[in-house]
Amino acid sequence: MTQLTLEMPDEVFATLQKGQAEFTRELRIAAAVKWYELELVSQGMAAEIAGLTRAEFITALGQYRVSPFQYTADEVLSELVNAD
């Protein structure tokens, strides 16, 4: 596994009222959720990036108001209409 180092202003921890460990955890989750929302990574990969189980990641999606489904209602209906 690769380790990354980020530089953050000290004020960010006070502003968000979070310690470094909690900030890092939330940053990983937020990035994974956004990349999943943009369809850049799969749900499984996003969970791994976030350091969560898939079930925990699905819960996180709900907290960020992101659908766990990568299909729109129109796409599902279209697939049903075109199914043989």
PDB file of N, CA, C and O in Angstrom:
ATOM      1  N   MET A   1       0.847  -1.168   0.000  1.00  0.00           N
ATOM      2  CA  MET A   1       0.000   0.000   0.000  1.00  0.00           C
ATOM      3  C   MET A   1       0.896   1.236   0.000  1.00  0.00           C
ATOM      4  O   MET A   1       1.932   1.262   0.665  1.00  0.00           O
ATOM      5  N   THR A   2       0.497   2.239  -0.736  1.00  0.00           N
ATOM      6  CA  THR A   2       1.237   3.485  -0.835  1.00  0.00           C
ATOM      7  C   THR A   2       0.775   4.447   0.250  1.00  0.00           C
ATOM      8  O   THR A   2      -0.418   4.549   0.535  1.00  0.00           O
ATOM      9  N   GLN A   3       1.720   5.144   0.847  1.00  0.00           N
ATOM     10  CA  GLN A   3       1.389   6.148   1.850  1.00  0.00           C
ATOM     11  C   GLN A   3       1.606   7.528   1.252  1.00  0.00           C
ATOM     12  O   GLN A   3       2.627   7.780   0.613  1.00  0.00           O
ATOM     13  N   LEU A   4       0.641   8.425   1.461  1.00  0.00           N
ATOM     14  CA  LEU A   4       0.715   9.788   0.943  1.00  0.00           C
ATOM     15  C   LEU A   4       0.910  10.764   2.094  1.00  0.00           C
ATOM     16  O   LEU A   4       0.468  10.520   3.217  1.00  0.00           O
ATOM     17  N   THR A   5       1.566  11.850   1.803  1.00  0.00           N
ATOM     18  CA  THR A   5       1.733  12.916   2.783  1.00  0.00           C
ATOM     19  C   THR A   5       1.094  14.179   2.223  1.00  0.00           C
ATOM     20  O   THR A   5       1.390  14.585   1.099  1.00  0.00           O
ATOM     21  N   LEU A   6       0.217  14.800   3.007  1.00  0.00           N
ATOM     22  CA  LEU A   6      -0.450  16.032   2.600  1.00  0.00           C
ATOM     23  C   LEU A   6      -0.095  17.142   3.574  1.00  0.00           C
ATOM     24  O   LEU A   6       0.043  16.917   4.777  1.00  0.00           O
ATOM     25  N   GLU A   7       0.048  18.317   3.044  1.00  0.00           N
ATOM     26  CA  GLU A   7       0.253  19.479   3.898  1.00  0.00           C
ATOM     27  C   GLU A   7      -1.071  20.204   4.035  1.00  0.00           C
ATOM     28  O   GLU A   7      -1.719  20.520   3.037  1.00  0.00           O
ATOM     29  N   MET A   8      -1.473  20.468   5.268  1.00  0.00           N
ATOM     30  CA  MET A   8      -2.722  21.162   5.553  1.00  0.00           C
ATOM     31  C   MET A   8      -2.424  22.321   6.497  1.00  0.00           C
ATOM     32  O   MET A   8      -1.565  22.211   7.372  1.00  0.00           O
ATOM     33  N   PRO A   9      -3.129  23.422   6.319  1.00  0.00           N
ATOM     34  CA  PRO A   9      -2.977  24.511   7.287  1.00  0.00           C
ATOM     35  C   PRO A   9      -3.426  24.034   8.666  1.00  0.00           C
ATOM     36  O   PRO A   9      -4.423  23.320   8.775  1.00  0.00           O
ATOM     37  N   ASP A  10      -2.721  24.410   9.700  1.00  0.00           N
ATOM     38  CA  ASP A  10      -3.077  23.986  11.059  1.00  0.00           C
ATOM     39  C   ASP A  10      -4.497  24.401  11.431  1.00  0.00           C
ATOM     40  O   ASP A  10      -5.167  23.716  12.204  1.00  0.00           O
ATOM     41  N   GLU A  11      -4.949  25.518  10.880  1.00  0.00           N
ATOM     42  CA  GLU A  11      -6.273  26.045  11.221  1.00  0.00           C
ATOM     43  C   GLU A  11      -7.415  25.123  10.807  1.00  0.00           C
ATOM     44  O   GLU A  11      -8.497  25.174  11.392  1.00  0.00           O
ATOM     45  N   VAL A  12      -7.182  24.282   9.806  1.00  0.00           N
ATOM     46  CA  VAL A  12      -8.264  23.427   9.311  1.00  0.00           C
ATOM     47  C   VAL A  12      -8.769  22.484  10.402  1.00  0.00           C
ATOM     48  O   VAL A  12      -9.963  22.189  10.458  1.00  0.00           O
ATOM     49  N   PHE A  13      -7.888  22.019  11.251  1.00  0.00           N
ATOM     50  CA  PHE A  13      -8.297  21.081  12.309  1.00  0.00           C
ATOM     51  C   PHE A  13      -9.171  21.783  13.341  1.00  0.00           C
ATOM     52  O   PHE A  13     -10.155  21.216  13.815  1.00  0.00           O
ATOM     53  N   ALA A  14      -8.814  23.007  13.686  1.00  0.00           N
ATOM     54  CA  ALA A  14      -9.626  23.777  14.630  1.00  0.00           C
ATOM     55  C   ALA A  14     -10.963  24.158  14.001  1.00  0.00           C
ATOM     56  O   ALA A  14     -12.007  24.081  14.649  1.00  0.00           O
ATOM     57  N   THR A  15     -10.924  24.568  12.740  1.00  0.00           N
ATOM     58  CA  THR A  15     -12.152  24.964  12.048  1.00  0.00           C
ATOM     59  C   THR A  15     -13.147  23.814  11.996  1.00  0.00           C
ATOM     60  O   THR A  15     -14.335  24.003  12.256  1.00  0.00           O
ATOM     61  N   LEU A  16     -12.663  22.625  11.660  1.00  0.00           N
ATOM     62  CA  LEU A  16     -13.540  21.459  11.553  1.00  0.00           C
ATOM     63  C   LEU A  16     -13.727  20.741  12.881  1.00  0.00           C
ATOM     64  O   LEU A  16     -14.528  19.812  12.983  1.00  0.00           O
ATOM     65  N   GLN A  17     -12.990  21.170  13.895  1.00  0.00           N
ATOM     66  CA  GLN A  17     -13.035  20.545  15.222  1.00  0.00           C
ATOM     67  C   GLN A  17     -12.752  19.049  15.136  1.00  0.00           C
ATOM     68  O   GLN A  17     -13.491  18.221  15.669  1.00  0.00           O
ATOM     69  N   LYS A  18     -11.661  18.733  14.449  1.00  0.00           N
ATOM     70  CA  LYS A  18     -11.270  17.340  14.255  1.00  0.00           C
ATOM     71  C   LYS A  18      -9.773  17.199  14.485  1.00  0.00           C
ATOM     72  O   LYS A  18      -8.996  18.110  14.199  1.00  0.00           O
ATOM     73  N   GLY A  19      -9.389  16.054  15.002  1.00  0.00           N
ATOM     74  CA  GLY A  19      -7.981  15.732  15.118  1.00  0.00           C
ATOM     75  C   GLY A  19      -7.456  15.253  13.778  1.00  0.00           C
ATOM     76  O   GLY A  19      -8.226  15.054  12.838  1.00  0.00           O
ATOM     77  N   GLN A  20      -6.161  15.071  13.689  1.00  0.00           N
ATOM     78  CA  GLN A  20      -5.550  14.658  12.420  1.00  0.00           C
ATOM     79  C   GLN A  20      -6.053  13.296  11.951  1.00  0.00           C
ATOM     80  O   GLN A  20      -6.317  13.109  10.764  1.00  0.00           O
ATOM     81  N   ALA A  21      -6.185  12.352  12.867  1.00  0.00           N
ATOM     82  CA  ALA A  21      -6.626  11.002  12.478  1.00  0.00           C
ATOM     83  C   ALA A  21      -8.061  11.029  11.954  1.00  0.00           C
ATOM     84  O   ALA A  21      -8.364  10.411  10.933  1.00  0.00           O
ATOM     85  N   GLU A  22      -8.939  11.741  12.649  1.00  0.00           N
ATOM     86  CA  GLU A  22     -10.338  11.816  12.217  1.00  0.00           C
ATOM     87  C   GLU A  22     -10.449  12.577  10.893  1.00  0.00           C
ATOM     88  O   GLU A  22     -11.226  12.194  10.018  1.00  0.00           O
ATOM     89  N   PHE A  23      -9.680  13.642  10.750  1.00  0.00           N
ATOM     90  CA  PHE A  23      -9.667  14.404   9.505  1.00  0.00           C
ATOM     91  C   PHE A  23      -9.224  13.518   8.340  1.00  0.00           C
ATOM     92  O   PHE A  23      -9.843  13.524   7.276  1.00  0.00           O
ATOM     93  N   THR A  24      -8.158  12.766   8.548  1.00  0.00           N
ATOM     94  CA  THR A  24      -7.639  11.880   7.497  1.00  0.00           C
ATOM     95  C   THR A  24      -8.679  10.842   7.099  1.00  0.00           C
ATOM     96  O   THR A  24      -8.880  10.586   5.912  1.00  0.00           O
ATOM     97  N   ARG A  25      -9.336  10.248   8.082  1.00  0.00           N
ATOM     98  CA  ARG A  25     -10.373   9.239   7.804  1.00  0.00           C
ATOM     99  C   ARG A  25     -11.499   9.854   6.984  1.00  0.00           C
ATOM    100  O   ARG A  25     -11.932   9.276   5.987  1.00  0.00           O
ATOM    101  N   GLU A  26     -11.975  11.028   7.400  1.00  0.00           N
ATOM    102  CA  GLU A  26     -13.080  11.669   6.681  1.00  0.00           C
ATOM    103  C   GLU A  26     -12.668  12.127   5.288  1.00  0.00           C
ATOM    104  O   GLU A  26     -13.481  12.102   4.363  1.00  0.00           O
ATOM    105  N   LEU A  27     -11.433  12.539   5.130  1.00  0.00           N
ATOM    106  CA  LEU A  27     -10.930  12.946   3.819  1.00  0.00           C
ATOM    107  C   LEU A  27     -10.927  11.758   2.856  1.00  0.00           C
ATOM    108  O   LEU A  27     -11.318  11.894   1.697  1.00  0.00           O
ATOM    109  N   ARG A  28     -10.487  10.602   3.336  1.00  0.00           N
ATOM    110  CA  ARG A  28     -10.497   9.387   2.498  1.00  0.00           C
ATOM    111  C   ARG A  28     -11.914   9.027   2.074  1.00  0.00           C
ATOM    112  O   ARG A  28     -12.159   8.694   0.914  1.00  0.00           O
ATOM    113  N   ILE A  29     -12.841   9.095   3.018  1.00  0.00           N
ATOM    114  CA  ILE A  29     -14.233   8.749   2.714  1.00  0.00           C
ATOM    115  C   ILE A  29     -14.821   9.743   1.723  1.00  0.00           C
ATOM    116  O   ILE A  29     -15.464   9.343   0.753  1.00  0.00           O
ATOM    117  N   ALA A  30     -14.610  11.027   1.957  1.00  0.00           N
ATOM    118  CA  ALA A  30     -15.160  12.054   1.063  1.00  0.00           C
ATOM    119  C   ALA A  30     -14.624  11.896  -0.360  1.00  0.00           C
ATOM    120  O   ALA A  30     -15.379  12.015  -1.325  1.00  0.00           O
ATOM    121  N   ALA A  31     -13.337  11.631  -0.490  1.00  0.00           N
ATOM    122  CA  ALA A  31     -12.747  11.440  -1.821  1.00  0.00           C
ATOM    123  C   ALA A  31     -13.345  10.207  -2.494  1.00  0.00           C
ATOM    124  O   ALA A  31     -13.697  10.247  -3.673  1.00  0.00           O
ATOM    125  N   ALA A  32     -13.458   9.124  -1.752  1.00  0.00           N
ATOM    126  CA  ALA A  32     -14.000   7.890  -2.323  1.00  0.00           C
ATOM    127  C   ALA A  32     -15.450   8.074  -2.759  1.00  0.00           C
ATOM    128  O   ALA A  32     -15.845   7.610  -3.828  1.00  0.00           O
ATOM    129  N   VAL A  33     -16.239   8.752  -1.930  1.00  0.00           N
ATOM    130  CA  VAL A  33     -17.645   9.003  -2.269  1.00  0.00           C
ATOM    131  C   VAL A  33     -17.740   9.833  -3.544  1.00  0.00           C
ATOM    132  O   VAL A  33     -18.535   9.517  -4.429  1.00  0.00           O
ATOM    133  N   LYS A  34     -16.943  10.882  -3.646  1.00  0.00           N
ATOM    134  CA  LYS A  34     -16.998  11.745  -4.829  1.00  0.00           C
ATOM    135  C   LYS A  34     -16.562  10.998  -6.079  1.00  0.00           C
ATOM    136  O   LYS A  34     -17.201  11.118  -7.124  1.00  0.00           O
ATOM    137  N   TRP A  35     -15.490  10.234  -5.987  1.00  0.00           N
ATOM    138  CA  TRP A  35     -15.014   9.480  -7.151  1.00  0.00           C
ATOM    139  C   TRP A  35     -16.032   8.429  -7.573  1.00  0.00           C
ATOM    140  O   TRP A  35     -16.189   8.155  -8.763  1.00  0.00           O
ATOM    141  N   TYR A  36     -16.734   7.833  -6.585  1.00  0.00           N
ATOM    142  CA  TYR A  36     -17.797   6.889  -6.909  1.00  0.00           C
ATOM    143  C   TYR A  36     -18.949   7.626  -7.596  1.00  0.00           C
ATOM    144  O   TYR A  36     -19.480   7.156  -8.602  1.00  0.00           O
ATOM    145  N   GLU A  37     -19.328   8.776  -7.051  1.00  0.00           N
ATOM    146  CA  GLU A  37     -20.418   9.562  -7.621  1.00  0.00           C
ATOM    147  C   GLU A  37     -20.121   9.956  -9.065  1.00  0.00           C
ATOM    148  O   GLU A  37     -21.026   9.983  -9.899  1.00  0.00           O
ATOM    149  N   LEU A  38     -18.869  10.259  -9.362  1.00  0.00           N
ATOM    150  CA  LEU A  38     -18.460  10.631 -10.718  1.00  0.00           C
ATOM    151  C   LEU A  38     -18.235   9.415 -11.618  1.00  0.00           C
ATOM    152  O   LEU A  38     -17.860   9.555 -12.782  1.00  0.00           O
ATOM    153  N   GLU A  39     -18.470   8.219 -11.065  1.00  0.00           N
ATOM    154  CA  GLU A  39     -18.307   6.942 -11.775  1.00  0.00           C
ATOM    155  C   GLU A  39     -16.872   6.706 -12.227  1.00  0.00           C
ATOM    156  O   GLU A  39     -16.629   6.103 -13.272  1.00  0.00           O
ATOM    157  N   LEU A  40     -15.929   7.190 -11.428  1.00  0.00           N
ATOM    158  CA  LEU A  40     -14.509   6.963 -11.727  1.00  0.00           C
ATOM    159  C   LEU A  40     -14.005   5.665 -11.114  1.00  0.00           C
ATOM    160  O   LEU A  40     -13.033   5.083 -11.593  1.00  0.00           O
ATOM    161  N   VAL A  41     -14.671   5.209 -10.048  1.00  0.00           N
ATOM    162  CA  VAL A  41     -14.296   3.956  -9.389  1.00  0.00           C
ATOM    163  C   VAL A  41     -15.552   3.157  -9.083  1.00  0.00           C
ATOM    164  O   VAL A  41     -16.647   3.710  -8.989  1.00  0.00           O
ATOM    165  N   SER A  42     -15.383   1.869  -8.931  1.00  0.00           N
ATOM    166  CA  SER A  42     -16.496   0.993  -8.567  1.00  0.00           C
ATOM    167  C   SER A  42     -16.800   1.151  -7.078  1.00  0.00           C
ATOM    168  O   SER A  42     -16.028   1.751  -6.330  1.00  0.00           O
ATOM    169  N   GLN A  43     -17.924   0.607  -6.674  1.00  0.00           N
ATOM    170  CA  GLN A  43     -18.301   0.655  -5.272  1.00  0.00           C
ATOM    171  C   GLN A  43     -17.278  -0.085  -4.401  1.00  0.00           C
ATOM    172  O   GLN A  43     -16.923   0.386  -3.320  1.00  0.00           O
ATOM    173  N   GLY A  44     -16.814  -1.229  -4.869  1.00  0.00           N
ATOM    174  CA  GLY A  44     -15.823  -1.994  -4.121  1.00  0.00           C
ATOM    175  C   GLY A  44     -14.503  -1.251  -3.981  1.00  0.00           C
ATOM    176  O   GLY A  44     -13.906  -1.231  -2.905  1.00  0.00           O
ATOM    177  N   MET A  45     -14.047  -0.637  -5.073  1.00  0.00           N
ATOM    178  CA  MET A  45     -12.798   0.121  -5.031  1.00  0.00           C
ATOM    179  C   MET A  45     -12.946   1.339  -4.138  1.00  0.00           C
ATOM    180  O   MET A  45     -12.036   1.664  -3.377  1.00  0.00           O
ATOM    181  N   ALA A  46     -14.087   2.018  -4.223  1.00  0.00           N
ATOM    182  CA  ALA A  46     -14.329   3.188  -3.382  1.00  0.00           C
ATOM    183  C   ALA A  46     -14.307   2.808  -1.902  1.00  0.00           C
ATOM    184  O   ALA A  46     -13.748   3.532  -1.078  1.00  0.00           O
ATOM    185  N   ALA A  47     -14.912   1.679  -1.572  1.00  0.00           N
ATOM    186  CA  ALA A  47     -14.894   1.212  -0.180  1.00  0.00           C
ATOM    187  C   ALA A  47     -13.460   0.967   0.278  1.00  0.00           C
ATOM    188  O   ALA A  47     -13.091   1.309   1.402  1.00  0.00           O
ATOM    189  N   GLU A  48     -12.662   0.377  -0.595  1.00  0.00           N
ATOM    190  CA  GLU A  48     -11.259   0.116  -0.254  1.00  0.00           C
ATOM    191  C   GLU A  48     -10.492   1.426  -0.053  1.00  0.00           C
ATOM    192  O   GLU A  48      -9.717   1.548   0.896  1.00  0.00           O
ATOM    193  N   ILE A  49     -10.701   2.399  -0.934  1.00  0.00           N
ATOM    194  CA  ILE A  49     -10.057   3.713  -0.801  1.00  0.00           C
ATOM    195  C   ILE A  49     -10.449   4.348   0.532  1.00  0.00           C
ATOM    196  O   ILE A  49      -9.613   4.926   1.227  1.00  0.00           O
ATOM    197  N   ALA A  50     -11.724   4.231   0.874  1.00  0.00           N
ATOM    198  CA  ALA A  50     -12.244   4.835   2.101  1.00  0.00           C
ATOM    199  C   ALA A  50     -11.792   4.094   3.354  1.00  0.00           C
ATOM    200  O   ALA A  50     -11.890   4.626   4.460  1.00  0.00           O
ATOM    201  N   GLY A  51     -11.300   2.876   3.188  1.00  0.00           N
ATOM    202  CA  GLY A  51     -10.909   2.075   4.351  1.00  0.00           C
ATOM    203  C   GLY A  51     -12.109   1.511   5.087  1.00  0.00           C
ATOM    204  O   GLY A  51     -12.075   1.318   6.302  1.00  0.00           O
ATOM    205  N   LEU A  52     -13.184   1.245   4.328  1.00  0.00           N
ATOM    206  CA  LEU A  52     -14.433   0.741   4.892  1.00  0.00           C
ATOM    207  C   LEU A  52     -14.813  -0.578   4.251  1.00  0.00           C
ATOM    208  O   LEU A  52     -14.308  -0.934   3.187  1.00  0.00           O
ATOM    209  N   THR A  53     -15.710  -1.300   4.909  1.00  0.00           N
ATOM    210  CA  THR A  53     -16.321  -2.447   4.246  1.00  0.00           C
ATOM    211  C   THR A  53     -17.300  -1.894   3.223  1.00  0.00           C
ATOM    212  O   THR A  53     -17.632  -0.710   3.251  1.00  0.00           O
ATOM    213  N   ARG A  54     -17.753  -2.738   2.335  1.00  0.00           N
ATOM    214  CA  ARG A  54     -18.721  -2.266   1.330  1.00  0.00           C
ATOM    215  C   ARG A  54     -20.010  -1.794   1.988  1.00  0.00           C
ATOM    216  O   ARG A  54     -20.586  -0.788   1.573  1.00  0.00           O
ATOM    217  N   ALA A  55     -20.468  -2.512   3.011  1.00  0.00           N
ATOM    218  CA  ALA A  55     -21.685  -2.110   3.732  1.00  0.00           C
ATOM    219  C   ALA A  55     -21.490  -0.757   4.411  1.00  0.00           C
ATOM    220  O   ALA A  55     -22.385   0.087   4.374  1.00  0.00           O
ATOM    221  N   GLU A  56     -20.335  -0.545   5.026  1.00  0.00           N
ATOM    222  CA  GLU A  56     -20.046   0.740   5.666  1.00  0.00           C
ATOM    223  C   GLU A  56     -19.985   1.855   4.624  1.00  0.00           C
ATOM    224  O   GLU A  56     -20.421   2.978   4.879  1.00  0.00           O
ATOM    225  N   PHE A  57     -19.439   1.536   3.444  1.00  0.00           N
ATOM    226  CA  PHE A  57     -19.360   2.541   2.388  1.00  0.00           C
ATOM    227  C   PHE A  57     -20.745   2.929   1.892  1.00  0.00           C
ATOM    228  O   PHE A  57     -20.999   4.105   1.631  1.00  0.00           O
ATOM    229  N   ILE A  58     -21.636   1.970   1.759  1.00  0.00           N
ATOM    230  CA  ILE A  58     -23.008   2.263   1.334  1.00  0.00           C
ATOM    231  C   ILE A  58     -23.681   3.172   2.360  1.00  0.00           C
ATOM    232  O   ILE A  58     -24.427   4.078   1.989  1.00  0.00           O
ATOM    233  N   THR A  59     -23.426   2.937   3.634  1.00  0.00           N
ATOM    234  CA  THR A  59     -23.948   3.823   4.680  1.00  0.00           C
ATOM    235  C   THR A  59     -23.377   5.227   4.514  1.00  0.00           C
ATOM    236  O   THR A  59     -24.103   6.211   4.650  1.00  0.00           O
ATOM    237  N   ALA A  60     -22.078   5.326   4.221  1.00  0.00           N
ATOM    238  CA  ALA A  60     -21.431   6.630   4.011  1.00  0.00           C
ATOM    239  C   ALA A  60     -22.050   7.345   2.810  1.00  0.00           C
ATOM    240  O   ALA A  60     -22.221   8.564   2.836  1.00  0.00           O
ATOM    241  N   LEU A  61     -22.386   6.601   1.767  1.00  0.00           N
ATOM    242  CA  LEU A  61     -23.044   7.212   0.604  1.00  0.00           C
ATOM    243  C   LEU A  61     -24.330   7.907   1.036  1.00  0.00           C
ATOM    244  O   LEU A  61     -24.619   9.020   0.597  1.00  0.00           O
ATOM    245  N   GLY A  62     -25.091   7.254   1.887  1.00  0.00           N
ATOM    246  CA  GLY A  62     -26.331   7.846   2.385  1.00  0.00           C
ATOM    247  C   GLY A  62     -26.075   9.112   3.178  1.00  0.00           C
ATOM    248  O   GLY A  62     -26.835  10.075   3.077  1.00  0.00           O
ATOM    249  N   GLN A  63     -25.005   9.117   3.971  1.00  0.00           N
ATOM    250  CA  GLN A  63     -24.671  10.303   4.765  1.00  0.00           C
ATOM    251  C   GLN A  63     -24.281  11.477   3.871  1.00  0.00           C
ATOM    252  O   GLN A  63     -24.497  12.633   4.233  1.00  0.00           O
ATOM    253  N   TYR A  64     -23.708  11.184   2.705  1.00  0.00           N
ATOM    254  CA  TYR A  64     -23.336  12.219   1.750  1.00  0.00           C
ATOM    255  C   TYR A  64     -24.428  12.471   0.703  1.00  0.00           C
ATOM    256  O   TYR A  64     -24.245  13.258  -0.225  1.00  0.00           O
ATOM    257  N   ARG A  65     -25.561  11.792   0.871  1.00  0.00           N
ATOM    258  CA  ARG A  65     -26.703  11.919  -0.045  1.00  0.00           C
ATOM    259  C   ARG A  65     -26.342  11.557  -1.486  1.00  0.00           C
ATOM    260  O   ARG A  65     -26.742  12.228  -2.437  1.00  0.00           O
ATOM    261  N   VAL A  66     -25.573  10.473  -1.614  1.00  0.00           N
ATOM    262  CA  VAL A  66     -25.184   9.955  -2.925  1.00  0.00           C
ATOM    263  C   VAL A  66     -25.835   8.580  -3.082  1.00  0.00           C
ATOM    264  O   VAL A  66     -25.743   7.739  -2.187  1.00  0.00           O
ATOM    265  N   SER A  67     -26.483   8.360  -4.206  1.00  0.00           N
ATOM    266  CA  SER A  67     -27.150   7.086  -4.455  1.00  0.00           C
ATOM    267  C   SER A  67     -26.137   5.957  -4.591  1.00  0.00           C
ATOM    268  O   SER A  67     -25.091   6.136  -5.215  1.00  0.00           O
ATOM    269  N   PRO A  68     -26.438   4.799  -4.014  1.00  0.00           N
ATOM    270  CA  PRO A  68     -25.552   3.653  -4.199  1.00  0.00           C
ATOM    271  C   PRO A  68     -25.688   3.028  -5.587  1.00  0.00           C
ATOM    272  O   PRO A  68     -24.915   2.144  -5.955  1.00  0.00           O
ATOM    273  N   PHE A  69     -26.672   3.491  -6.351  1.00  0.00           N
ATOM    274  CA  PHE A  69     -26.920   2.959  -7.689  1.00  0.00           C
ATOM    275  C   PHE A  69     -26.303   3.875  -8.734  1.00  0.00           C
ATOM    276  O   PHE A  69     -26.449   5.096  -8.665  1.00  0.00           O
ATOM    277  N   GLN A  70     -25.615   3.284  -9.697  1.00  0.00           N
ATOM    278  CA  GLN A  70     -24.998   4.092 -10.743  1.00  0.00           C
ATOM    279  C   GLN A  70     -25.839   4.127 -12.010  1.00  0.00           C
ATOM    280  O   GLN A  70     -25.352   4.524 -13.069  1.00  0.00           O
ATOM    281  N   TYR A  71     -27.090   3.716 -11.909  1.00  0.00           N
ATOM    282  CA  TYR A  71     -28.022   3.793 -13.022  1.00  0.00           C
ATOM    283  C   TYR A  71     -29.116   4.792 -12.663  1.00  0.00           C
ATOM    284  O   TYR A  71     -29.567   4.842 -11.519  1.00  0.00           O
ATOM    285  N   THR A  72     -29.538   5.578 -13.633  1.00  0.00           N
ATOM    286  CA  THR A  72     -30.679   6.463 -13.409  1.00  0.00           C
ATOM    287  C   THR A  72     -31.957   5.654 -13.630  1.00  0.00           C
ATOM    288  O   THR A  72     -31.922   4.568 -14.209  1.00  0.00           O
ATOM    289  N   ALA A  73     -33.067   6.185 -13.172  1.00  0.00           N
ATOM    290  CA  ALA A  73     -34.356   5.514 -13.378  1.00  0.00           C
ATOM    291  C   ALA A  73     -34.637   5.345 -14.866  1.00  0.00           C
ATOM    292  O   ALA A  73     -35.157   4.308 -15.278  1.00  0.00           O
ATOM    293  N   ASP A  74     -34.308   6.331 -15.669  1.00  0.00           N
ATOM    294  CA  ASP A  74     -34.526   6.251 -17.118  1.00  0.00           C
ATOM    295  C   ASP A  74     -33.691   5.130 -17.741  1.00  0.00           C
ATOM    296  O   ASP A  74     -34.166   4.420 -18.627  1.00  0.00           O
ATOM    297  N   GLU A  75     -32.466   4.973 -17.284  1.00  0.00           N
ATOM    298  CA  GLU A  75     -31.607   3.909 -17.819  1.00  0.00           C
ATOM    299  C   GLU A  75     -32.159   2.534 -17.473  1.00  0.00           C
ATOM    300  O   GLU A  75     -32.127   1.627 -18.304  1.00  0.00           O
ATOM    301  N   VAL A  76     -32.664   2.371 -16.258  1.00  0.00           N
ATOM    302  CA  VAL A  76     -33.254   1.090 -15.848  1.00  0.00           C
ATOM    303  C   VAL A  76     -34.490   0.797 -16.685  1.00  0.00           C
ATOM    304  O   VAL A  76     -34.660  -0.322 -17.170  1.00  0.00           O
ATOM    305  N   LEU A  77     -35.358   1.797 -16.859  1.00  0.00           N
ATOM    306  CA  LEU A  77     -36.566   1.604 -17.677  1.00  0.00           C
ATOM    307  C   LEU A  77     -36.214   1.274 -19.120  1.00  0.00           C
ATOM    308  O   LEU A  77     -36.850   0.419 -19.737  1.00  0.00           O
ATOM    309  N   SER A  78     -35.205   1.947 -19.657  1.00  0.00           N
ATOM    310  CA  SER A  78     -34.764   1.675 -21.018  1.00  0.00           C
ATOM    311  C   SER A  78     -34.280   0.245 -21.165  1.00  0.00           C
ATOM    312  O   SER A  78     -34.574  -0.417 -22.160  1.00  0.00           O
ATOM    313  N   GLU A  79     -33.544  -0.228 -20.185  1.00  0.00           N
ATOM    314  CA  GLU A  79     -33.043  -1.606 -20.231  1.00  0.00           C
ATOM    315  C   GLU A  79     -34.172  -2.607 -20.158  1.00  0.00           C
ATOM    316  O   GLU A  79     -34.137  -3.644 -20.819  1.00  0.00           O
ATOM    317  N   LEU A  80     -35.196  -2.291 -19.338  1.00  0.00           N
ATOM    318  CA  LEU A  80     -36.342  -3.188 -19.224  1.00  0.00           C
ATOM    319  C   LEU A  80     -37.127  -3.240 -20.516  1.00  0.00           C
ATOM    320  O   LEU A  80     -37.575  -4.312 -20.924  1.00  0.00           O
ATOM    321  N   VAL A  81     -37.301  -2.104 -21.164  1.00  0.00           N
ATOM    322  CA  VAL A  81     -38.037  -2.034 -22.427  1.00  0.00           C
ATOM    323  C   VAL A  81     -37.297  -2.817 -23.497  1.00  0.00           C
ATOM    324  O   VAL A  81     -37.926  -3.500 -24.305  1.00  0.00           O
ATOM    325  N   ASN A  82     -35.971  -2.731 -23.516  1.00  0.00           N
ATOM    326  CA  ASN A  82     -35.164  -3.380 -24.547  1.00  0.00           C
ATOM    327  C   ASN A  82     -34.803  -4.825 -24.218  1.00  0.00           C
ATOM    328  O   ASN A  82     -34.151  -5.489 -25.023  1.00  0.00           O
ATOM    329  N   ALA A  83     -35.211  -5.324 -23.058  1.00  0.00           N
ATOM    330  CA  ALA A  83     -34.905  -6.707 -22.673  1.00  0.00           C
ATOM    331  C   ALA A  83     -35.758  -7.666 -23.515  1.00  0.00           C
ATOM    332  O   ALA A  83     -36.936  -7.414 -23.768  1.00  0.00           O
ATOM    333  N   ASP A  84     -35.159  -8.725 -23.922  1.00  0.00           N
ATOM    334  CA  ASP A  84     -35.897  -9.741 -24.712  1.00  0.00           C
ATOM    335  C   ASP A  84     -36.349 -10.872 -23.857  1.00  0.00           C
ATOM    336  O   ASP A  84     -36.978 -11.807 -24.352  1.00  0.00           O
TER     337      ASP A  84
END
